[in-house]
Amino acid sequence: MRIEFPNVAREDFHWTQAQLTIGSAPDNDLVLAASQAAAKHLRIQQDRRGLVLQVLPAASRIHVNARPVRERALLRAGDVISVGDCRMLLRADQDPALRSSSILPKQIRCTVALRAVSGPLSGRVLPLETSLELGAQGRYPLELPQGEMASLRIHWEEGRLLLEVTQDSERFPLRVNGVIAKSLALQPDDQIAVAMHRFVVDAPGMEPEPEIVMREPPPAAKLPEETAGPTGEVWWLITTAALIALGIASILLIHF
């Protein structure tokens, strides 16, 4: 994963380790200015859920995609983390346009939709059947700052889900997983971003089905007589107890 610093003359930061610490102290993996971050400000680590951001104690509140985060947040490529005045863009290592894409059967296409996670359309799910257009000429407008204009089209072609920029904005280029893109094949969980607008590709039919592992049935509970020992040992105990009881009874009869 890479961290890009938009509008700042600073080189991208690349990391491959499972955990990344960010703060102003020199022993952090990524060091920020003391005026922007606490000594130990935040931690990003990889687990079974993906990338998890944790705000460390004594750190001021941070923002992910302009939303405040107090303790934890799940991250994906294309998210913007703001610490003070510092903005950090998470970027995929590989250009999404260079990925291989599989051809999908037609019956899977009905499960594909765009989920708006930021911007004026946040919370809406935009279904995609044959095609979907966003922007000036589409059903859903993309309002951009400073009067900029942008449009994009998502459609099916030969079994692939393709994204195409039909009107590009110089100041606010379209990004997929943090990488500037013009035309490419989309995959599940891709994040499409134009300025404050963010959409995630929801496509459960495009994801491999989880392997179902059948659990072995638990062993049947054993009966008390099965755990008491061998059959001969049980009868020996019963016989011994009967003889002792008979002896006690005889002593009592003789005594009386």
C-alpha positions as CSV (number, residue, x, y, z in Angstrom):
1,M,0.0,0.0,0.0
2,R,1.1,3.6,-0.6
3,I,0.4,6.9,1.0
4,E,0.2,9.9,-1.3
5,F,0.3,13.5,0.0
6,P,-2.1,15.5,-2.3
7,N,-1.0,19.0,-3.2
8,V,2.2,18.7,-1.2
9,A,5.8,18.3,-2.5
10,R,6.5,15.1,-0.6
11,E,7.3,11.7,-2.0
12,D,4.8,8.8,-1.7
13,F,5.3,6.6,1.3
14,H,5.3,2.8,0.7
15,W,4.9,0.1,3.3
16,T,4.5,-3.6,3.3
17,Q,4.6,-4.5,7.0
18,A,1.4,-5.7,8.8
19,Q,1.5,-2.6,11.1
20,L,2.2,1.1,10.4
21,T,2.6,3.8,13.1
22,I,2.2,7.5,12.3
23,G,3.1,10.4,14.5
24,S,5.6,13.2,15.2
25,A,8.0,11.1,17.2
26,P,11.1,10.0,15.2
27,D,10.6,6.3,16.0
28,N,7.3,6.1,14.0
29,D,7.2,4.4,10.6
30,L,5.8,7.6,9.1
31,V,6.8,10.9,10.7
32,L,4.7,14.0,10.5
33,A,5.3,17.5,11.8
34,A,4.8,18.1,15.5
35,S,2.3,20.9,14.7
36,Q,0.1,18.3,12.9
37,A,0.3,15.2,14.9
38,A,0.9,13.9,18.4
39,A,4.0,11.9,19.2
40,K,2.1,8.6,18.7
41,H,-1.0,9.6,16.8
42,L,-2.4,6.6,15.0
43,R,-1.8,3.0,14.0
44,I,-2.9,1.1,10.8
45,Q,-2.7,-2.7,10.9
46,Q,-3.8,-5.6,8.7
47,D,-6.2,-8.2,10.1
48,R,-8.8,-10.6,8.8
49,R,-11.2,-7.6,8.2
50,G,-8.7,-5.7,6.2
51,L,-6.9,-2.4,7.1
52,V,-7.9,-1.1,10.5
53,L,-7.1,2.4,11.7
54,Q,-6.8,3.0,15.5
55,V,-6.5,6.4,17.1
56,L,-3.9,6.2,19.9
57,P,-4.3,7.7,23.4
58,A,-3.6,11.4,23.8
59,A,-4.1,12.0,20.0
60,S,-6.5,14.5,18.7
61,R,-9.4,13.4,16.5
62,I,-8.7,12.5,13.0
63,H,-10.9,12.3,9.9
64,V,-11.4,9.6,7.2
65,N,-13.0,11.0,4.1
66,A,-14.0,14.1,6.0
67,R,-15.8,12.1,8.7
68,P,-14.4,12.2,12.3
69,V,-12.9,9.1,13.8
70,R,-12.6,8.8,17.6
71,E,-11.3,5.3,18.1
72,R,-11.3,2.9,15.1
73,A,-12.2,2.8,11.4
74,L,-12.0,0.3,8.6
75,L,-9.9,1.6,5.7
76,R,-9.8,0.7,2.0
77,A,-7.6,1.9,-0.9
78,G,-8.8,5.3,-2.0
79,D,-9.6,6.7,1.5
80,V,-8.2,10.0,2.6
81,I,-6.9,10.3,6.2
82,S,-6.7,13.9,7.6
83,V,-4.4,14.5,10.6
84,G,-4.4,18.2,11.4
85,D,-3.7,19.9,8.1
86,C,-2.0,16.9,6.7
87,R,-4.0,14.8,4.1
88,M,-2.9,11.3,3.3
89,L,-4.4,9.3,0.4
90,L,-4.2,5.5,0.6
91,R,-3.3,4.2,-2.8
92,A,-3.1,0.7,-4.2
93,D,0.3,-0.5,-5.3
94,Q,-0.9,-1.9,-8.6
95,D,-2.6,0.3,-11.2
96,P,-6.2,-1.1,-11.4
97,A,-6.1,-0.7,-15.1
98,L,-3.4,-3.4,-15.3
99,R,-5.4,-6.1,-13.5
100,S,-6.7,-9.1,-15.2
101,S,-10.5,-9.4,-15.3
102,S,-12.7,-12.4,-15.7
103,I,-15.7,-12.7,-18.0
104,L,-18.9,-13.2,-15.9
105,P,-22.1,-14.9,-16.9
106,K,-25.2,-12.7,-17.4
107,Q,-27.2,-13.9,-14.4
108,I,-24.6,-12.4,-12.1
109,R,-25.0,-8.9,-13.3
110,C,-28.2,-8.2,-11.4
111,T,-26.3,-8.3,-8.1
112,V,-24.0,-5.4,-9.0
113,A,-24.6,-1.9,-7.6
114,L,-22.7,1.2,-6.6
115,R,-23.0,2.2,-2.9
116,A,-22.4,5.9,-2.2
117,V,-20.2,6.2,0.9
118,S,-19.5,9.9,0.8
119,G,-20.8,13.1,-0.9
120,P,-24.3,14.3,-1.6
121,L,-25.5,10.8,-2.6
122,S,-24.1,9.2,0.6
123,G,-26.2,6.3,1.8
124,R,-27.9,5.6,-1.6
125,V,-27.4,2.4,-3.5
126,L,-27.4,2.9,-7.3
127,P,-28.4,-0.3,-9.2
128,L,-26.6,-1.2,-12.3
129,E,-28.3,-3.4,-14.9
130,T,-26.9,-2.6,-18.3
131,S,-25.3,0.8,-17.7
132,L,-25.1,3.7,-15.3
133,E,-24.1,7.2,-16.0
134,L,-23.0,9.8,-13.4
135,G,-22.4,13.5,-14.1
136,A,-23.8,16.2,-16.2
137,Q,-25.4,13.9,-18.7
138,G,-26.3,11.1,-16.3
139,R,-29.2,10.4,-14.0
140,Y,-27.1,11.3,-11.0
141,P,-25.2,14.6,-11.1
142,L,-21.7,15.0,-9.7
143,E,-21.4,18.4,-8.2
144,L,-17.8,19.5,-8.0
145,P,-16.2,22.5,-6.3
146,Q,-15.3,25.7,-8.3
147,G,-17.8,24.9,-11.0
148,E,-15.8,21.9,-12.3
149,M,-17.6,19.2,-14.4
150,A,-17.0,15.5,-14.6
151,S,-19.0,12.5,-16.0
152,L,-18.4,8.8,-16.0
153,R,-20.2,5.7,-17.4
154,I,-20.2,2.2,-16.0
155,H,-21.5,-0.6,-18.3
156,W,-21.2,-4.2,-19.2
157,E,-19.1,-5.2,-22.2
158,E,-18.4,-8.8,-23.2
159,G,-19.0,-10.0,-19.6
160,R,-16.8,-7.4,-18.0
161,L,-17.8,-4.4,-15.8
162,L,-16.1,-1.4,-17.4
163,L,-15.7,2.1,-16.2
164,E,-15.1,5.0,-18.6
165,V,-14.5,8.7,-18.0
166,T,-16.7,10.6,-20.5
167,Q,-15.8,14.1,-19.1
168,D,-12.7,14.6,-17.1
169,S,-12.0,17.3,-14.6
170,E,-8.4,18.6,-14.5
171,R,-8.6,19.7,-10.9
172,F,-10.5,16.7,-9.6
173,P,-9.5,13.6,-11.6
174,L,-11.4,10.3,-11.2
175,R,-9.5,7.8,-9.0
176,V,-10.1,4.1,-8.5
177,N,-8.5,2.8,-5.3
178,G,-6.6,6.0,-5.1
179,V,-5.0,5.7,-8.6
180,I,-6.0,8.2,-11.3
181,A,-8.0,6.2,-14.0
182,K,-9.6,6.9,-17.4
183,S,-10.9,3.5,-18.4
184,L,-10.7,0.1,-16.7
185,A,-12.5,-3.1,-15.6
186,L,-14.0,-2.9,-12.1
187,Q,-13.8,-5.5,-9.4
188,P,-15.8,-6.0,-6.2
189,D,-14.9,-3.5,-3.4
190,D,-13.2,-1.0,-5.8
191,Q,-13.6,2.5,-4.6
192,I,-14.4,5.2,-7.2
193,A,-13.8,8.8,-6.1
194,V,-14.3,12.2,-7.7
195,A,-13.6,15.0,-5.3
196,M,-16.0,14.5,-2.4
197,H,-18.0,11.8,-4.2
198,R,-17.1,8.2,-3.3
199,F,-18.7,5.0,-4.4
200,V,-17.9,1.3,-3.6
201,V,-18.6,-1.5,-6.1
202,D,-21.0,-3.9,-4.3
203,A,-21.0,-7.1,-6.4
204,P,-21.6,-10.2,-4.2
205,G,-22.1,-12.3,-7.3
206,M,-18.6,-11.5,-8.6
207,E,-16.9,-12.7,-5.4
208,P,-16.0,-16.4,-5.0
209,E,-18.4,-18.3,-2.8
210,P,-17.0,-19.2,0.6
211,E,-16.0,-22.8,1.1
212,I,-18.5,-24.6,3.3
213,V,-16.8,-26.9,5.8
214,M,-19.1,-29.4,7.5
215,R,-18.4,-30.0,11.1
216,E,-18.1,-33.6,12.3
217,P,-21.0,-34.6,14.7
218,P,-19.9,-34.6,18.3
219,P,-19.4,-38.1,19.8
220,A,-22.4,-39.6,21.5
221,A,-22.5,-39.4,25.3
222,K,-21.6,-42.6,27.0
223,L,-23.9,-44.3,29.5
224,P,-22.8,-44.6,33.1
225,E,-22.4,-48.3,32.9
226,E,-20.1,-47.9,29.8
227,T,-17.7,-45.7,31.8
228,A,-17.8,-47.8,34.9
229,G,-15.3,-50.4,33.6
230,P,-15.4,-53.8,32.1
231,T,-18.5,-55.9,32.5
232,G,-16.9,-58.5,34.7
233,E,-15.5,-55.8,37.0
234,V,-19.1,-54.3,37.4
235,W,-20.6,-57.7,38.4
236,W,-17.7,-58.3,40.8
237,L,-18.5,-55.1,42.6
238,I,-22.2,-55.9,42.7
239,T,-21.5,-59.4,44.1
240,T,-19.1,-58.0,46.8
241,A,-21.6,-55.4,47.9
242,A,-24.3,-58.1,48.2
243,L,-22.1,-60.3,50.3
244,I,-21.2,-57.5,52.6
245,A,-24.8,-56.5,53.0
246,L,-25.7,-60.2,53.7
247,G,-22.9,-60.4,56.4
248,I,-24.1,-57.3,58.1
249,A,-27.6,-58.6,58.2
250,S,-26.5,-62.0,59.6
251,I,-24.5,-60.2,62.4
252,L,-27.5,-58.1,63.3
253,L,-29.8,-61.2,63.5
254,I,-27.4,-63.1,65.7
255,H,-27.0,-60.1,68.0
256,F,-30.7,-59.8,68.5
